Amino acid sequence: MNIESFIWGICDDVLRGLFKQHEYGDVILPFLVLRRLDCVQEEHKDKILKLYNELNDKFDDPSDIIHTKLGINFSNHSKYDLRRLVNEPSKLNENLYEYLSSFSPNVQDIVSNFEVKKFIDKLEKNNFLYIFIEKFSEIDLHPDKVDNHLMGTIFEELLRQFSEMSNETSGEHYTPRDIVTLLVSLVFSSEINELSKSNKIVSLYDPCCGTGGMLTVGKDWIQDNINEDIEVNMFGQELNPQTYSICKSDFLITNEQPENIKLGSTLSNDGYQHINRKFDYMICNPPYGDSWKKDEKYVKNESKEPDGRFSVGTPRISDGQLLFLQHMISKMEPSGSRIGVVFNGSPLFTGDSGSGESEIRKWIIENDWLETIVQLPDSMFFNTGITTYIWIVTNKKNSERKGKIQLIDGSKHFENMKKSLGKKRKEISKDGIEEILNSYLDFHENEISKIYENSYFGYTKVQIEQPLVEDGEIVKLKSGKPKPNTKLRDYERISLAESIDNYYEKEVKPYLPNSWMERSKDKIGYEINFRKEFYIYEPLRKSSEIINEILNIDKDSEKLLRDILNE
């Protein structure tokens, strides 16, 4: 059975007209999760009921004992599941509520955050509850039938389509798998020796984990490509209650640790702050260009703390991408961690010297944490066609990379998709991933790889003054120094690799002989003009070529018009 077709059939047959299109996901997704949970626990159902009846009078909540005895992660002690509910249509509403309330506490959290109960009465009132439950009871979503990767893809595709219906941003929920594959290969591929060790245990964290897709792809990549026996403990935090619930339910089903997924804003309510948790590896695709206004008070307060996550500076309120990177850097292990994060172009260059963005870049680069930036092709995401970049940040650079930053141009390593998904029209092929990865691992300059000293991206913004002249005379201060003319004030951005005095004497003094530098106003800034480093000049076409091309188009148009008229 095609699950997506099945879902859209329910939308057409049951939900259309009763719910607005942007509400479809709120109704469908929780019941997909519930049906999958039912399918997983079906083989244990009788044993669960028996143990519950034996233990219920002895314990307030016997769930943990039941789970330990049966080797399961969750349970439902109701005699009902979605399939059995339809056997008593006259009591469907009552029995459904009883079924929902009978889940173990770790599932109750999921049900609560889905807010599933608010849709049940509406379905019942309009006589659609029975057919809705009946249809879901027909589909088998057991992991043996629908594996974890396929189910994750289904959830993500449904989220994308439901988001489009509501004009929301699907990129808030998940990242295309080809980008994730490239990101995790860059994060882990240089760690083969470390990750290959026997009895190795590592932690993997995503502070914007969505449905958990990046985490699971990361874990699978390590086990499939490096060490199948390695233990990868996954951690995450998610702001959206719906995607949080999907992620947590997936962890329950796959025998991961659902308590490792936290709900809430990472910026204002770090789920791991109270235990000062650090992580070996971190991956993330934070929202682009999203305001952090809701978190502003907390972030600003923490930025005033000497050891706070945001103490080096904060970006403009309209874009919080760099806040997430600061957060992840605060989670680096002293012994060494590696971070992979996907950004748009803004964190590369937004903000002049002294701005929050520039100060954050300065902090990262001067601490020698920025290892590599990879430019991705445009049109890679479902909700935007903009160019994006993968940053690799680490406090464990190897000796040859110390003091250096590698830029890789992966913008041409794509294949056009046969069918667009939203605004995603391109994908990175396996060959494209391999070529980018090889350029990264080789750490040599080539057509797509360039290597620079850290200082290359830094500059000093120097204030240039000229004297105020009145009646042909230079106005002087009491000190005898010329009074600056603020209307003629200008600035020069001078590379850190160049002598400021030499630059001034060569580039400014000859043209402004009465000028001087106000060195007390110097500000150090950092920016990464990625496109400039890979720019290839293409000469303008000759006018004769353009004229001939226009004439040929005119001829073709005239011929086409004659052919149409003759018909």
C-alpha positions in Angstrom: 0.0 0.0 0.0 1.3 3.5 -0.9 1.1 5.2 2.4 1.1 8.8 1.0 -1.8 7.9 -1.3 -3.6 6.3 1.6 -3.1 9.5 3.7 -4.3 11.8 1.0 -7.3 9.5 0.5 -8.3 10.1 4.1 -7.9 13.8 3.7 -10.2 13.8 0.6 -12.7 11.3 2.1 -12.9 12.5 5.7 -11.2 15.8 6.4 -12.1 17.9 3.3 -14.8 20.4 4.2 -14.6 19.6 7.9 -11.1 21.0 8.5 -9.1 23.6 6.7 -6.2 22.4 4.7 -3.7 23.8 7.0 -5.2 21.7 9.8 -4.8 18.4 8.0 -1.4 17.7 9.5 -2.6 18.3 13.0 -5.2 15.6 12.6 -3.3 13.1 10.4 0.2 13.0 12.0 -0.8 12.0 15.5 -2.9 9.1 14.3 0.0 7.9 12.1 2.1 7.8 15.2 -0.6 6.1 17.3 -1.1 3.4 14.6 2.6 2.8 14.4 2.8 2.4 18.2 -0.2 0.0 18.1 1.5 -2.1 15.5 4.8 -2.3 17.5 3.1 -3.3 20.7 0.5 -5.7 19.1 2.7 -8.8 19.9 2.9 -7.8 23.5 -0.7 -6.7 24.0 -2.0 -9.7 25.9 1.0 -9.9 28.2 0.8 -6.1 28.9 -2.9 -6.5 29.9 -2.1 -9.5 32.1 0.7 -7.8 33.9 -1.2 -4.6 34.4 -4.1 -6.5 36.0 -1.7 -8.2 38.3 0.2 -5.1 39.4 -2.3 -2.3 39.2 -3.5 -2.7 42.8 0.0 -2.8 44.1 1.5 0.2 42.3 0.3 3.7 41.3 1.9 3.3 37.9 3.2 -0.2 37.1 4.5 0.9 33.6 8.2 0.7 34.4 7.8 -2.8 35.9 5.9 -4.0 32.8 8.5 -2.5 30.5 11.3 -4.2 32.4 9.7 -7.6 32.5 8.7 -7.5 28.8 11.8 -5.7 27.5 9.7 -2.9 25.9 9.9 0.9 26.0 6.2 1.8 26.2 2.8 0.3 26.7 -0.9 0.8 26.7 -3.0 -1.1 29.3 -6.3 -0.5 27.6 -8.0 -3.5 26.0 -8.4 -1.3 22.9 -6.2 -0.1 20.1 -7.2 1.6 16.9 -8.2 -1.7 15.3 -10.2 -2.9 18.3 -12.0 0.5 18.8 -14.1 0.1 15.6 -15.6 -3.1 17.0 -17.7 -1.0 19.4 -19.0 1.9 17.3 -21.7 3.0 19.8 -19.0 3.8 22.4 -16.2 4.9 20.1 -15.7 8.3 21.5 -15.7 7.1 25.1 -13.4 4.2 24.4 -11.0 6.3 22.3 -10.4 8.6 25.3 -9.9 5.6 27.6 -7.4 4.2 25.1 -5.5 7.5 24.9 -5.3 7.8 28.7 -4.0 4.3 29.1 -0.6 4.9 27.5 2.5 4.9 29.7 3.7 8.3 30.8 6.4 8.6 28.1 3.6 8.3 25.4 1.2 10.6 27.3 3.8 13.3 26.7 3.6 12.7 23.0 -0.2 12.6 23.0 -0.4 15.8 25.0 2.0 17.7 22.7 0.1 16.6 19.6 -3.1 18.0 21.2 -5.0 15.2 19.5 -8.0 15.4 21.8 -9.2 18.7 20.5 -9.9 17.2 17.1 -11.7 14.1 18.3 -15.0 15.8 19.4 -15.2 17.6 16.1 -14.9 14.3 14.1 -17.5 12.7 16.4 -19.9 15.6 16.2 -19.9 15.4 12.4 -20.1 11.6 12.3 -16.7 11.1 10.9 -14.8 9.6 13.8 -15.7 6.0 13.0 -14.7 6.1 9.4 -11.5 8.0 10.3 -10.4 5.5 12.9 -11.5 2.6 10.7 -9.3 3.7 7.9 -6.2 4.1 10.1 -6.9 0.6 11.6 -6.5 -0.9 8.1 -2.9 0.1 7.6 0.1 -1.8 8.9 2.9 0.5 10.0 5.0 -2.1 11.9 8.8 -1.4 11.4 9.1 -4.8 9.7 6.7 -3.5 7.0 7.7 0.2 7.0 11.3 0.6 8.2 12.5 3.6 10.2 14.1 5.4 7.3 11.0 5.0 5.1 8.7 6.2 7.9 10.9 9.1 8.5 10.9 10.1 4.9 7.1 9.8 4.9 6.7 12.0 7.9 9.1 14.6 6.4 7.3 14.6 3.0 3.9 15.0 4.7 5.2 17.8 6.8 6.5 19.5 3.7 3.2 19.3 1.9 1.2 20.3 5.0 3.5 23.2 5.5 3.0 24.4 2.0 -0.7 24.3 2.5 -0.4 26.6 5.5 2.3 28.8 4.0 4.7 27.7 6.7 8.4 26.9 6.2 9.1 23.3 5.7 12.8 23.9 6.3 11.8 24.5 10.0 11.0 20.8 10.2 13.7 18.9 8.3 16.7 19.0 6.0 16.9 17.2 2.6 18.7 13.9 3.1 21.3 14.6 0.4 22.5 17.6 2.4 22.4 15.7 5.6 24.5 12.9 4.1 27.1 15.4 2.9 27.2 17.2 6.3 27.6 14.0 8.4 30.3 12.7 6.0 32.3 15.9 6.5 31.8 15.8 10.3 32.8 12.1 10.7 35.1 11.1 7.8 38.2 12.6 9.4 37.5 10.7 12.6 37.8 7.1 11.2 40.7 6.1 13.5 38.9 7.4 16.6 35.5 6.0 15.7 36.9 2.6 14.7 38.0 1.8 18.2 36.3 -1.2 19.9 33.8 -0.5 22.7 33.6 3.1 21.5 30.7 5.3 22.8 30.0 8.7 21.4 27.3 11.4 21.8 25.6 13.1 18.9 23.5 16.3 19.5 21.1 18.4 17.4 19.7 21.6 19.1 17.0 21.9 16.3 16.3 18.3 15.8 12.9 18.4 14.2 11.7 14.9 13.5 15.1 13.5 14.3 16.1 12.8 10.7 19.6 14.4 11.0 20.4 12.4 14.1 19.4 9.1 12.7 21.2 9.7 9.4 24.3 10.6 11.4 24.2 7.5 13.5 23.6 5.3 10.6 26.4 6.9 8.6 28.9 6.1 11.3 27.7 2.5 11.7 27.5 1.8 8.0 30.8 3.5 7.0 33.1 3.2 10.0 32.1 1.0 12.9 28.9 -1.1 13.0 29.4 -1.9 16.7 29.9 1.7 17.9 27.3 3.0 20.4 26.0 6.4 19.3 23.8 8.1 22.0 21.6 10.7 20.3 20.4 13.9 22.0 18.3 16.7 20.7 15.9 19.6 21.4 13.0 20.8 19.4 10.7 23.9 19.7 7.7 22.6 17.7 5.5 20.3 19.8 4.3 18.3 16.8 7.8 17.5 15.4 9.1 16.9 18.9 6.3 14.3 19.3 7.2 12.6 16.1 10.9 12.5 17.0 10.2 11.1 20.5 7.8 8.4 19.2 10.4 7.4 16.7 13.0 7.0 19.5 10.5 4.9 21.5 9.9 2.6 18.6 13.6 2.2 17.6 14.8 1.5 21.2 16.6 4.8 21.5 16.4 7.0 24.6 13.4 9.2 24.2 14.2 11.1 27.4 17.2 12.5 25.4 14.8 14.6 23.3 13.9 17.9 25.0 11.0 20.2 24.2 11.4 24.0 24.1 13.5 26.8 22.8 17.2 26.0 22.8 18.1 29.6 23.0 16.0 30.5 26.1 15.6 27.1 27.7 18.6 24.9 27.1 17.4 21.4 28.0 20.9 20.4 29.0 22.0 23.5 30.9 21.2 22.1 34.3 23.7 19.2 33.9 26.2 21.2 31.9 26.1 18.4 29.2 28.8 18.4 26.5 28.8 16.4 23.3 31.3 14.7 21.0 29.6 15.6 17.8 26.9 18.2 16.9 24.9 18.7 13.7 22.2 21.3 13.0 20.2 23.2 10.4 18.8 26.2 12.3 16.1 28.4 10.8 17.3 31.0 8.4 16.4 34.7 8.9 14.1 33.9 11.8 13.6 36.6 14.4 14.7 35.7 18.0 12.5 38.3 19.5 10.7 35.8 21.7 14.0 34.8 23.2 15.5 38.3 23.3 15.1 38.9 27.1 16.8 35.7 28.1 19.5 35.9 25.4 20.4 39.5 26.3 20.6 38.6 30.0 22.8 35.6 29.3 25.0 37.7 27.0 25.9 39.9 30.0 27.3 36.9 31.9 31.0 36.5 31.4 30.7 32.7 30.8 27.3 32.9 29.1 26.7 31.3 25.7 26.3 34.6 24.0 28.8 36.8 25.9 30.9 37.6 22.8 28.0 39.3 21.1 24.6 38.8 19.6 23.5 39.1 16.0 20.7 41.4 14.8 17.3 40.5 16.1 16.0 39.5 12.7 18.4 36.5 12.3 19.4 34.1 15.1 21.5 31.6 13.1 24.8 32.5 14.8 23.2 32.2 18.3 22.7 28.4 17.6 26.4 28.1 16.6 27.4 29.9 19.8 25.2 27.5 21.7 26.8 24.5 20.1 30.3 25.8 20.8 29.4 26.1 24.5 28.7 22.3 24.3 32.1 21.3 23.0 34.0 18.8 25.0 37.4 20.2 26.3 38.9 17.0 24.8 37.5 17.9 21.4 34.3 18.1 19.5 33.2 18.5 15.9 30.2 20.6 14.7 28.5 20.6 11.3 25.9 23.3 10.7 24.0 24.5 7.6 23.7 28.3 7.2 22.5 30.7 4.5 25.0 33.4 3.4 24.2 35.9 6.1 26.6 34.6 8.8 29.5 34.8 6.4 29.5 38.6 6.0 26.5 40.4 7.6 27.5 43.1 10.0 30.4 45.6 9.9 33.4 45.5 12.3 32.2 45.9 15.9 28.8 44.4 15.1 27.5 41.3 16.9 27.9 39.2 13.8 31.5 40.3 13.2 32.4 39.8 16.8 31.1 36.3 16.7 33.1 35.5 13.6 36.2 37.1 15.1 35.8 34.9 18.3 35.4 31.7 16.2 38.3 32.4 13.8 40.7 33.8 16.4 40.1 30.7 18.5 41.0 28.7 15.4 37.7 26.7 15.5 36.5 27.3 11.9 37.8 24.5 9.8 35.9 24.3 6.6 33.0 26.0 4.7 31.3 24.3 1.8 29.1 26.2 -0.6 26.1 24.2 -1.7 24.2 24.5 -5.0 21.1 26.8 -4.9 17.6 25.4 -5.0 18.5 22.6 -2.6 15.8 23.2 0.0 12.1 22.7 -0.2 11.1 26.2 0.9 13.8 28.4 -0.5 16.1 28.6 -3.6 18.9 30.6 -1.8 22.5 29.4 -1.6 23.4 27.7 1.6 26.7 26.7 3.2 28.0 23.9 5.5 30.3 25.1 8.3 32.6 22.6 10.0 33.7 23.9 13.4 36.0 22.1 15.8 38.3 22.6 18.8 40.4 19.5 17.7 42.0 20.6 14.4 44.8 18.4 13.2 48.3 19.9 12.9 48.2 20.7 9.2 44.8 22.6 9.5 45.8 24.7 12.5 45.6 28.4 11.7 43.9 27.7 8.4 40.4 27.7 6.9 39.4 25.7 3.9 36.8 26.9 1.4 35.2 24.4 -0.9 32.9 25.4 -3.8 30.3 22.6 -4.2 27.9 24.9 -6.1 28.2 22.9 -9.3 28.1 19.4 -7.8 24.4 18.7 -8.4 21.9 16.8 -10.5 18.7 18.3 -11.7 15.7 16.5 -10.2 13.2 14.9 -12.5 10.4 16.3 -10.4 10.8 19.3 -8.2 9.7 19.1 -4.5 8.6 22.6 -3.6 11.5 24.8 -4.5 14.0 21.9 -4.4 15.0 21.4 -8.0 18.5 20.0 -7.4 20.2 17.3 -5.4 23.8 16.3 -4.7 24.6 13.0 -6.2 26.7 10.3 -4.6 29.6 11.3 -7.0 29.2 14.9 -6.0 29.3 14.1 -2.3 32.4 12.0 -2.9 34.2 14.7 -4.9 33.5 17.3 -2.2 34.5 14.9 0.6 37.8 14.0 -1.2 38.7 17.7 -1.6 38.1 18.2 2.1 40.1 15.2 3.1 43.0 15.9 0.7 43.3 19.4 2.1 45.0 20.7 -1.0 44.1 23.6 -3.3 42.4 22.7 -6.5 39.7 23.9 -8.7 37.1 23.7 -6.0 39.2 24.0 -2.9 41.1 27.0 -1.5 43.0 27.3 1.8 43.7 30.5 3.7 45.4 31.7 6.8 42.9 32.7 9.5 44.1 36.3 9.4 43.1 36.5 5.7 39.5 37.1 6.6 40.2 39.8 9.2 40.5 43.5 8.6 41.0 46.7 10.6 38.4 49.4 10.0 40.4 52.7 10.2 38.8 56.1 10.5 40.2 58.6 8.1 39.8 62.3 9.0 40.3 65.5 7.0 40.6 69.0 8.5 37.7 71.5 8.7 38.5 74.5 6.5 36.8 77.9 6.9 37.7 80.9 4.9 40.6 79.0 3.4 42.2 78.3 6.7 42.3 75.0 8.6 40.4 75.2 11.9 42.4 74.1 14.8 41.5 72.8 18.3 42.9 74.2 21.5 45.5 71.5 21.4 46.7 72.9 18.1 45.6 69.8 16.2 43.3 70.3 13.1 39.6 70.0 13.8 38.1 67.1 11.8 35.4 67.8 9.3 32.8 65.2 10.1 31.2 65.5 6.7 34.5 64.3 5.1 35.0 61.5 7.5 35.7 58.2 5.8 36.8 54.6 6.6 39.3 52.2 5.1 39.2 48.4 5.6 42.7 47.2 5.8 43.6 43.5 5.8 45.2 42.2 9.0 47.9 40.8 6.8 49.0 44.3 5.7 50.7 47.1 7.6 48.2 49.8 8.3 50.9 52.6 8.0 52.1 51.2 4.7 48.6 51.0 3.4 47.8 54.5 4.4 51.0 55.9 2.9 50.4 54.1 -0.4 46.6 54.2 -0.8 45.3 57.2 1.1 48.0 59.9 1.7 48.8 60.5 -2.0 45.1 61.4 -2.7 44.3 63.1 0.7 47.6 64.8 1.7 46.0 66.7 4.7 44.3 63.6 6.1 45.2 61.5 9.1 44.2 58.3 10.8 42.3 58.4 14.0 43.8 55.1 15.3 41.9 55.3 18.6 38.7 54.3 16.7 40.2 51.2 15.1 37.9 48.2 15.0 38.8 44.7 14.0 36.3 42.8 11.9 36.0 39.5 10.1 34.0 38.5 7.1 34.1 35.7 4.5 33.4 36.8 1.0 33.0 33.3 -0.3 31.9 34.1 -3.9 34.8 36.5 -4.4 37.3 33.7 -3.7 35.9 31.5 -6.5 34.9 34.3 -8.9 35.9 33.7 -12.5 35.7 36.6 -14.9 33.7 36.0 -18.0 34.3 38.5 -20.8 31.3 40.4 -22.1 30.0 39.0 -25.3 30.7 41.0 -28.5 27.8 43.2 -29.7 28.0 41.5 -33.1 27.2 38.1 -31.5 24.3 39.5 -29.6 22.9 41.2 -32.7 23.2 38.0 -34.8 21.4 36.0 -32.0 18.5 38.5 -32.0 18.2 38.4 -35.8 18.2 34.6 -35.8 15.4 34.6 -33.1 13.4 37.0 -35.3 13.8 34.7 -38.3 12.7 31.7 -36.3 9.7 33.7 -35.0 8.6 34.8 -38.5 8.9 31.2 -39.8 6.8 29.9 -36.9 4.2 32.6 -37.5 4.0 31.7 -41.2 3.6 28.0 -40.4 0.7 28.7 -38.1 -1.0 30.9 -40.6 -0.6 28.4 -43.4 -2.3 25.8 -41.3 
